[in-house]
Amino acid sequence: MESLWRVATFQDPNPEDYKDVDFWSSPERSGWLTKQGDYIKTWRRRWFVLKQGKLFWFKDSSSVTRDSVPRGVIPVGRCLTVKGAEDVINKPFAFELATVNYTMYFVADTEKDKEDWINSIGRSIVQHSRSVTDSEVVDYDNSRRIQFETFRIRLENLAISTIWNVFDFQIGCSKLAAVEGHPITICLSVADY
């Protein structure tokens, strides 16, 4: 019987899960993390690669080539939160990545590495989460109409303690502002003149 953790994290991934991702070239972030095993809860050091909304892991950095097969893949767009977890698992530089039903734990080598991974994965969650589109028309002084497309991503039941500036475009910007213990709504407004 396949473990729920293995299913949730796409271990033993199908090549269809990553065929369009060149994980061996120019990752958004890569480096060593220690992850908790799914069957026996031991900790193993693995090489992780974040690219195009997917978090891959390999036995070591030299095994990341065009022909390599990842040991596991996590589609981060399905995750709801990434945050520090030292107090949860009693390990320094620990963080967690949570889906609706599962929480996975990782340990970085330093506090800076932990924060860099949290920020990179957090951005990737926002960029690759499913969104709902609304349109609304705003009338300024009855003389000029500007149509705004608003993209809303609702991430519920989160407790993120970091504020990320995620988007910075010429015609609009958005901030992921998190308040501990409250659901989060991310709104990106793009002016269409």
C-alpha positions, 0 to 999 in steps of 0.5 A: 500500500502506497503511503499517503505522504508518498502520494501527496509529495509525488515521490516515485514521480511519473515522468509526465509530472516533470517532462516540461521542466528542465530542472537541471538548468538554471533553477530558481533555488537549489541546495541541500536540505534535510527531509523527513522520510515517509515510512521510517521517520528518519532524516536524510540530507538531499539536494533540492531544486525549485523550478517552475512551481515544482520542488524536486529532490535528488540523492546529491547534486551530481545526480542532477542531469538531463537524464536523471530521475528525481527521487521526488517532486512536490508541486508547490502550487498545491501547497498552502503555506510554508513557514518556520517550524523549529518549535514544532519539530524541535530542530534549528533551521526547520520549516514546514510545507503544508498542503490541505491534508499533509505537512512536510518538514525540512531542515536547512543548514543555516537560518539564512538558508531557511529564510531563503527557501521559505521566501522562494517556495512562498513566491512559487506557491503564489505564482503557481496556485490556481486563481479565480478571475473577476472583472470590475469597472471603476469610474473616476469622476465620471470621465475616465473608465479604467477596467481592472482585472483582479486575480484572487487567490484565497489561501485559507487557514494559514498562519504565515508570519512573513510579509512578501513583496511578490509582484512588482510590475510597471502597471500594477503591484501586489503584496502578499501580506500575512497576518498570523492566524487569519486567512489570506487573500492575494489580489493583483490588480492590473490596469487596462487603459 
